[in-house]
Amino acid sequence: MPRRRRSLTACAVTAATAAALAAPVAAAPAAGAAASRDVLLVGNSQSGSVSFIDGRTYQNLGSFNVIPDLQQRLADMTVVERAGYETVKQIEGGDRFVDDVQLAADGRTLYVSRGNLDDAAAFDVVTGKELWHTRLDGFHADHAALSPDGTKYVISATTAQVAEVLDPRTGAVTGKFSTGTYPHQNDFTPDGRYIYNTSIGITSLPKSLELLKGSFLLEKVDANTLQVVKTWKFPHGIRPNLVAPDGNTFYAQQSYLNGFVKYDLNQGKIVNTVTMPYSDHGKSLSPDDYPQNSAHHGLALSGDGRQLCDVGTIDDYTAIVNTSDLSTKGIFNYPVNSLPYWGTTSADGTRCFVSLSKANAVSVIDYATAKEVARVPVGVFPQRERTGLADPAAVAALTPAG
């Protein structure tokens, strides 16, 4: 039986649609068109929707359903695929329909990595139509990234230990590369020349068996040939991470670490390990109680590069840390069990958006003061957040926020 399926929309496009797909993904808006809107996309993992938040006013503009085909997808699964779906669902404590989300340069095409469904899908937000969906290897679709020029969409196929590259226009798989155990995050360099991929290891095993979790790798991959050009090995699973603008400094959270590390890529070594304070709630947990082995899960860098936003998942806080000396500028505390789970810097570089997964909200933290300036209700179990520019027509087509 074929492993991959596409929606009929993708398989039977009309000549007019094919011509549109052949156009450059990053085409400039037509003269006189309304200005695009700065938005934050929030993947509501359990409710299977994406919330659009105004990037400046923090108003919830509405949401878009990214699992309209859920029942059909479940019905189409083979016995093995359904067993994998149920296993991943049990490990993660429920359905996780949205793992990652990106908005194309046209401001209306939405790409979604649909975690437990183990696929990627594209939607036209204006018309509400699914353009295509593609099943990945293994049983879980993880972090994804869209290349700067909009021509490549890379997604980690977690249990298959590969990252797959798709053509964003059609959903066709154009290549893949091997990774460490349980590949997780993907990031393109600003010039689009390389992909950084990190792996977290088998999270279902207890900490006492960490040696059996597999290989924890940071890989630098040529985005055109998909050949791995350099590999760095880490002692623990690599959680949210980023490469600083200098191209050499790598900041990363690690499994079980209540903080983060600063790593020198040229020297190939950790140069600083920053241990952050435990909250009372954090102290009460054993490492095997940490969500998917994560103590801190969420890391972002301010626009000027002077502060890091360190999301304290088990500690229910967000810390702002100075990059100059790695001192803590301030900590903002949330109610116990809010589960802050991701951090993304605003388009203007001044704020850190933090998803509060169990509070169904996004917290907006000011880098300058380390204080919360807004809290925005969203869907159920928000996780990944990405910034983008939305076409006004796409905003108008959203389901209004409740």
N, C-alpha and C positions, 0 to 999 in steps of 0.2 A: 504494500500500500504506500502511495507517495507520502513523504514526510511533510511536505509543505502544501499549504492550501492558501489560496487567495480568494477574496470576495469576488463575486461576479462583476462588480463594478470595475475592478482592476483588470479582469480577464477579457472584458468585452467593451472596452472604451470605444467611443465613436471617434471618427476622424477628427472632429473638432476638439475633443478632449485630448486626443493624442498630440495634436498640434500644440495645445496649451501646455501639456507636460514637457514637450520638447523645448519650451522657452526656458531661459535661465532662471534658476530658482530665486536668485537675488535681484530680479529685475526691479528697476526703479519705478516708483509710483507714477502714474500718468500726470501730466501737467494739470494743475488745478484740483487735483484730488485732495481730499481732506487729510490733515496731518495725522500721522500714526500716533497712537497713545502708548506712553510708557507704562508697562504692566508687569506685575509679578504673577507668574503662573504657579499655582499650588496644587500638587497632586494629592487628592483626597483618596488615600489608598483603599480604605474599606468601602466607601460609598461609590467608588468608581467614577469620580468626576474630577474636573479641573476647575478650580476657582480662579477668576481673574481679578486681581487687586490693582487699583490705580497706584502707580509707582510713586506718586507725589502726595496725593491726598489720603491714600490708604483706604479709600472706599472700596467695599466689595461690589464689583461691577456685575457679578453674576457667575454662573457656572456652566460647564459643558459636559454632557454625559459621554464617557468614552467606552462604555460597555453596552451599547444598544443591542449588540449581537451576542450577549452573554449566553443565553439559552442555546442558541445555535452552535456556538463554540463548544459548549459542554457536550452537546449531542454529537458533534463531529469527532470527539476524541475517541481514540482506540482504547481498548481495555488497559493497555500499558500506560498510555497518556493520562487516562483518568486516575489510575493508581498513583502516578507521579503527582498529579494535581492535588489529590487528597493528602498525600504524604507531606508535600510542601506546605499545604494549608495548616496541617496539624503542627508542624515545626514552628511556623510563624505565628501560631495562635489565632488563626482566622484568615479570611481572604485578604489578599493584598493585590488589588486589581491595577493600581497605578504605582509603578516603581519610579519612572522618570518621565519627563515631559519637556518638549521643546516647541517653539513657535518659529516657523520659517520666516524668511525676510519679507514674504508677501503679506505677512500680518494676519493670515487667515488659515493657513495650513498647519494643523497641529499634529505633532508626532508623539506617540505614547509608547513607552515600554510597559507592557501589561504583565507584571510580575507572575502571579500564579497561573495565568492563562498561557504563559511561556510564549508570548508572541509580541510583535510590534505592530502598530496600526497607525494609519494616517487618516485625518478627518478634515473636511472643509467646514470650518466653524460657521461660515455664513449660511451654507445650505443645510448643514447638519449631516451630510452624507459621509459614510466611510469610503475612503478612496481605495484602500487596500489593507490587508493584514497578512503577516508572514509568521509562521511558526518557526521557532528557533530550535537548535539542538538542545537535548537534555529536557529539564522540567521546570526551569525558572529563568525568566528574563529580568535582568538587573539594570544597573546604571547604563545610561546611554549618553551620547554626545553627537551634536550636529557640527560638521566641519564649518569653518568660517565662511567658505564660499557656497555652502549649502548643497554640496554634491555628494557627501558621504554621511551616513548615519551609522555609528558604531554602537553595538550593544553587547554587554557581557552575558553569555549563556552560562549561567553559574555552574550547574552540575556537570556540564559537558567540558568545562575547563578550556573554553575558547571564547574569543570575542568575534562576533560576526559583523561584517560591514554590508549595509544595504544601500541600494539606490533609492534616495528619498522620493523620486518621481514615481516609481513603480513598486517598490518593496522587494525587488529582486535582490537576492544575496549575491554580491559581487566578489566576496572573498572572506577569509577568516584567518586568525592567527592564534597559536597556542599561548596559554597564559599559565600563571601559577594556579594553585588550588583554590577553587571558588573565586573566579575573577569578579571584581566589584566595580570600582570607579573607572571611568574613561574621561580623558580630557585631551582636546587638541591644543597644540601650541598656537599662539596668536596668529602665526603665519600659515597655519594649517599643514605644515610639513611633517609633524610628528604627532603620534598619539601616545599619551601616558596611560598605562593600564596597571591597576594594583589588585592584589588578591588578598582574601581574608582567611582562607582555610575553612575547614569543615566546622561550622559553628555549632552543630548539634552535639559535638563531643564535649565532655566536661574539661575544665581547665587542667585537671590532673593528667589528661591524655593529650596535652597540647603538642607533644612531639609527634603524634599521629594525625594531626590536623592537616598536614601537607606542607607545601612550600608557600612562603609569604614573599611575593615578588613585586617589585616595581619594574615595569618594562617600558622601554622607549622604543616605539615601533614606527618605521617609515610608513607614512600614511598612503603612499602611492604603491609601494611594493608589498606592504604588510609584512616585511621582514623585521624581526627583532634586532635592533642595532646595539642595545645595551641593556643589561639586567643588573639590578641591585637586590640583594637578599636582606630581609629584615627578620628580627627574632620573634616577632608577633604579627598577627594579622594587621594589615594596613587599612585603617578606617578612613573617614574623610580626610582629604589632603589637598595640597596646592603647591604649585611651583611659583616662587616669587618672581617679580619682573626681571631680576638679574639672571634668571635662567639656571641658577646653580643652587639656590637655597630652597630646600624642600621641607615644608611643614606637614606633619602627619599625626593624627591620633592613631593609637594602636589598641588592639584588643586588650581589655582589662586595665588599661592605663588611665588613671584619673588625671588626665592632662594631655600633653602632646610632646612630640620631639621635633627638634630642628636638625636637619640632615644636610650635609654638604655633598652634593652629587659628584663633584670633581674628586673629592677625597674618598668618597664611598664610605662615609661613616657618620654616626650620630654625634653631633657636637654639643648638643644640650638636650636634657630630658627635663621638661617642666612638669612638676607635680602640683596639681591644684588641690585646694582644700576639699575635704569631704563634707557634705551636709550630714545632718543626723540621719536622714533617710538613706543616703549613700552608705554610711557606716553600717546600717542595719542589714545590708544585703551581702550575700556571699557572691563571689565572682560568677558562680553558676546561675545566679539569679539575674545577672545583667542581661538586658535585651540583646539577643544575638551577639553576646560577648562584649557589648559596647558599654564602657563606662562613660566616656565622652564621645558624642557622635554629632559632629557639626563643626565646621571650621571655615572661616572666611577671612579675607584680607580687605582692609579699608582701601578706598580709592587712592589715597596718598601713600599707601604701604606702611603707615606708621603704627597701625593697630591690627591685632588679630581678634576675631570674634570666636571664642572658644565655648561651644555649647556643652554644658554639663548635664548629660542625659540622666544619670542616676542621682545627680545632686540637685536637680530642678533649679538650675540657674544658668545665666549667660555671663561669661566673664570677658572683659575687654583687656587685652594684654598688649603692652608696648613692645614693638619689635626691636627697638634699640637696645634694651637690656633685659627683655622678657619679664619685666615687672608687671604686676597686676594694676591696671588703672582703676578698675571698679568691677563689682559683681552685682547683677540684678537677680533677685530671688523670685521664684514662682511658687504657687501653692504646691504642696507635696503631691507627687505622682502626676504632674503635668506632662512629663516625658518630653522635654525639649529634644528634638531629634534631627535637626538639620539647620544650617546657617547659610545665607546667601546675601551678598552685598548689593545694595541698591544701585541703580544705574548711575546716580550721581556720586557714588562712593562714600556717602556720609552716614548711612544707616545699615544695620544688619537685621535681616528678616530671619526670624527663628520660628520654626514650626513647633507647635505644642501639640503633640500627637494625641494625648489623652484629654486635652482640653478643647480639641477641635477649634483651634485658633492659631493665628500667626502673631507673634510679638515683634514689635519694631523697636530695636535698640539703637540709640544714638551713639556713634563712635566717640564723639567729643566728650560726652558726659557719662557714658556707661549707664544711662537711664532709659527706661522704656517710655516711648513717646506715643505709642498707640498699640492697641490689641484688636485684631480683626477676626470676628467669627468666620469660619469656613466650613468645609464638609467634615465627614467622619474620618478620623485618623490621618491628618495631613502629614506628609513626609517631605518628599523632594520639592524644592522650589527653584524656579529658573526665571530670569528676567527676559523681557522681549518687547517688541513694538507691535501693537495690535492695530489692525485696520478698524476704523470706526464702524464699518459694516459688521465686522465680527463681534465687536462689543455689543452692538445693537441686537444681535441675534442670540445672545446668551440668555439662559434661564435666569430671571431676576433672583437676587439673593433673598432668602427667606427673612 
